[in-house]
Amino acid sequence: MFHLGQYIPRPSVVHRLDPRVKILATLMLSMTILRADPAKAAVLSVFLVGGAWLSRLSWRDVATALRPLVFFFCFLFLLHLFFTDGRPLFAAFPVVTVEGLSRGLITTWQFMALVVCAALLTMTTTPSELISGIERLLRPLRAIRISSHDLAIMVSLALRFVPTLLLEFHRLREAQLSRGADFREGTVVERLRKVSSLASVLVIQTFQRADELVQAMEGRGYERGPRTYLRELKMGYADYTVMISTLVFVAALHALSI
């Protein structure tokens, strides 16, 4: 089961927070992660572990969200490790440099931390809450005649399509394996051809699912325009506390670097 982009119900403090707080906190942490050095990375890692613990999410939940991107993380690390100029790490193997190892580790950690941030947001926020939160945050765009609700719908659908596509790819791969296909045999070109055959089918099924989604929304009377909500968002004491704490944490990290 793929947990990236899926909501996991838990009786936690993070689940009960206002979605606007979680969205803004994710954005602030993401910007901090992209500018983190090794010292900041250690502090931010502890912060993310604490967020997962407060969300009552297990290590398996977080690892399941990262699993589909393991190949990308490994490729990114090796790319920096072998193609970064600097001091040789081993005299007998000068291609691997100290700077490449350092840069590969920090860059790979940054992408993993970004995925964990996004996973914590989607695992602790229902689709309806996510749409409401994004719509409230984008309401100032109404001044320039941009529909905040339409943008919120598009962002939410994009996030929710990630686990669907991963699950569909997994099913296609299992179906091919059951028919005797082996994606690990043959030359690199032959393996790429096998994977591209899966990708073409996945693209076709993606368009089919998008068409079904449009028909389902039209069948339920979805139209553009002003909307009402079953539950109006209201900030509470816990929301303000988390928001201020995150702001202080991010500001402190930037102050230390300055």
Sequence and secondary structure as in RCSB ss.txt:
>XXXX:A:sequence
MFHLGQYIPRPSVVHRLDPRVKILATLMLSMTILRADPAKAAVLSVFLVGGAWLSRLSWRDVATALRPLVFFFCF
LFLLHLFFTDGRPLFAAFPVVTVEGLSRGLITTWQFMALVVCAALLTMTTTPSELISGIERLLRPLRAIRISSHD
LAIMVSLALRFVPTLLLEFHRLREAQLSRGADFREGTVVERLRKVSSLASVLVIQTFQRADELVQAMEGRGYERG
PRTYLRELKMGYADYTVMISTLVFVAALHALSI
>XXXX:A:secstr
   TT       HHHHS HHHHHHHHHHHHHHHHT  HHHHHHHHHHHHHHHHHTT  HHHHHHHHGGGHHHHHH
HHHHHHHH  SSEEETTEEEEEHHHHHHHHHHHHHHHHHHHHHHHHHHHS HHHHHHHHHHHTGGGGGGT  HHH
HHHHHHHHHHHHHHHHHHHHHHHHHHHHTT  TTSS HHHHHHHHHHHHHHHHHHHHHHHHHHHHHHHHTT  SS
    SS     HHHHHHHHHHHHHHHHHHHHH 
